[in-house]
Amino acid sequence: MTTASTEGNRRFVRRLLPVAGGTLVAAAGALIAVGCFLGLYVRPTSDDWCAAWKSRDMGVLGITHDFYSTQNGRITNAFLSGIVYGDGLAGVKILPTVIAVALTVGLVLLGVQFLRCLGVKPPVLLLLAAALAVQALIYFAGTRSYQVLLWAPATISHTIPSVIGVWALLLGIWTVRQPRAGVRAGGFAAAFLIGFAIGTLSESFSLVSGLLAACVGLLAVPRLGLARTWHPFTWCLLWCAGVACGLIVLTTSPGARWRRAQQPAKESMLSAGELRGTFEDWLRMWDTVTGQWAYLGAAAVGLLLGLGAGLAARVPAPGKRESGRAVPRPMLVALLLLPVLVVVLGSFAVVLGLRSGYGPTGWTYARTWTNYLVPMELALCAYGALLGVWARRFLARRGVAVALPAGIVVAAGLTLASLAVLVPSVKELTTATVTRSVAWDAQNSRIRTEAARGATDLGYQPIYIGSLAEPFFTSDYRRDWVAACVSSWYGIERIHRL
């Protein structure tokens, strides 16, 4: 290829990348914007009723003590619930936006660090496109979109932990690079405290994040050649210690003991029968996940990111650190396989915990899958970026850089196609959420009017959404905890079905 044609190809690619990146930002951003806007139409259902009246009547500390003593032991979960529901429904309406903004910023910053490790200049527009596309897939590609983004009890337990995890990872990177021992000590202390909070926030994410930290800590032992100091190992060790302490506090709490007593285990989780049943549930879960090919959009947008980032700077030879020292090839292989190990074992641990807590149908609680789907999507994006950087280098060395625009178009097209698949589910979610809010507001106005007149036994019509419980889910009113929480929310003695 002549110098003139090469330069012309580069100019074309530089014009093509903003178009591709801007299109994906607009497409993925529009889907996420709809999800955030729907937060304004969220109304209480299922666990919302209980968290709302307890936060109102008990306050933040009161609901935290209640969770520890009588519910499940998740004190950080209760604390966040008290904040979210502390001002009525205002918190649940803005929570989706808070989650989306925090995760977008965190993923962009994490992408900057990742690409710098590869030796390329991070393209901000493509990083934003990747962050938004990955989020859109996480929120809307699964079977429980309402629960993953809009239902506060699920987002607090299973979506917010991933947001905290992304920012904790950024904190860890910042900590291990600090030259001052005092500042570094503060980062180490934060690792333990955040790990403890995670341990009392979400058992599922505790297992996944603890597994990731343990594996990274082992690989970061300086003798193995991947890290030069003990700082990464120390950070991972303190994270695991914090998570372990949090889980101990949770599992030994009176609330957790009460919850286990409701469904006593017939046999040990580690018995042959339970492990076989868990494995079968694990396969069923993955059959559902792999049935949604849109998840592969994360790899496609990662490929686009790698192809675009490769234009900005020279990529160092594989296996070289910034210092120029070679990393042993076995460590590189272990590092590349680490995300697969974490996702596979982490998802199995999630199913094991669900089977222990909810029995043979526990694997169907798809809102908990977010705890390993987020790492899975990030891993797919990272693998795609690695492939893109390698492909750009390969094409440049072979003198066929003319194929680069085609690769960019294909990667952007596949990502856009995966986002297009989500449109029907987002449309259905929008219709269901808005329709329910209108019906709920009308019923809420009627109930409050009748309660103000002194009525103590009022009629309630269940309004279902997101496969969640509503009053009268059981024929035994004494066991109908949703109905009891609705009555407490309205300050009446009892409700009956209309």
Secondary structure, DSSP 4 states (H G I P E B T S, - for coil): --HHHHHHHHHHHHHHHHHHHHHHHHHHHHHHHHHHHHGGG----THHHHHHHHHHHHHHHHHHHHIIIII---HHHHHHHHHHTTTTTHHHHHHHHHHHHHHHHHHHHHHHHHHHHTT----HHHHHHHHHHHHHHHHHSSS-HIIIII-HHHIIIIIHHHHHHHHHHHHHHHHHT-SSHHHHHHHHHHHHHHHHHHHTT-HHHHHHHHHHHHHHHHHT-GGGSS-SSSHHHHHHHHHHHHHHHHHHHHHTSHHHHHHHHHS--SS-TTSHHHHHHHHHHHHHHHHHHHT-GGGGHHHHHHHHHHHHHTTTSPPPPTTB-TTSPBPPHHHHHHHHHHHHHHHHHHHHHHHHHHHHHHGGGGGG-GGGGHHHHHHHHHHHHHHHHHHHHHHHHHHHHTT-GGGHHHHHHHHHHHHHHHHHTTHHHHHHHHHHHHHHHHHHHHHHHHHHHHHHTT-SEEEE-----TT---TTSSS-GGG-HHHHHHHHHHT-SEEEE-
